[in-house]
Amino acid sequence: MSIQITQKAAIHIQRSLDKEGGVGLRFGVKTVGCSGLSYTFERASEIAADEEVFESKNVKLLVKKTDLVFLDGSILDFERKGLNELFKVENPKAAATCGCGESFTIDENN
C-alpha cells in the first residue's frame, strides 16, 4: 500500500500545520455525490489506532485502513488556479468522475 505526496502538497500541508498545529493531514473518502465517493481532507491533531501513516517530505498523511482500498497508489498534489487552491488526487483506482468533479467511482478490477 502506498500514497505519494508531491513537493507542492507537502509544502502546503507543512505551512498549514505550522500555522494551526497538528500531526498531519487526514486523507480519506466518504460516500456522497452522483458517482459515489468523494475525497476528504482534514488537519489531524492525533493519530488514531485505525489509521495508516504515510510519511514523505517531512509530513504525515493519515489514512483509515478501510479507506486504503480506495486510495492505494494515489498521488496527492496541490495546485493554485487564480484565487482557488485545492488538493488534486491522481487515483489509479478511479474509473470515472461525475460532471461536477465532486465524486468518483472505483474500478473494481484495479
LINKACOR-V984290 format. One record per backbone hydrogen bond with DSSP energy under -0.5 kcal/mol. NH is the residue of the N-H (numbers start at 1). CO is the residue of the C=O. If there is no record, write none. Layout:
# LINKACOR-V984290
NH,CO / NH,CO
This chain:
# LINKACOR-V984290
4,74 / 6,76 / 10,6 / 11,7 / 12,8 / 13,9 / 14,10 / 15,11 / 16,12 / 17,13 / 18,14 / 19,15 / 20,16 / 21,17 / 23,44 / 24,44 / 25,60 / 26,24 / 26,42 / 27,25 / 27,62 / 28,40 / 30,38 / 32,30 / 32,36 / 36,32 / 37,104 / 38,30 / 40,28 / 42,26 / 44,24 / 48,46 / 51,48 / 52,63 / 54,52 / 54,61 / 55,53 / 56,59 / 59,56 / 61,54 / 62,25 / 63,52 / 65,50 / 67,64 / 68,64 / 68,65 / 70,67 / 71,67 / 72,68 / 73,2 / 74,71 / 75,90 / 76,4 / 77,75 / 77,88 / 79,86 / 81,84 / 84,81 / 86,79 / 88,77 / 90,75 / 90,88 / 91,89 / 92,90 / 94,91 / 95,105 / 96,105 / 98,103 / 101,98 / 104,37 / 105,96 / 107,93 / 108,106 / 110,107
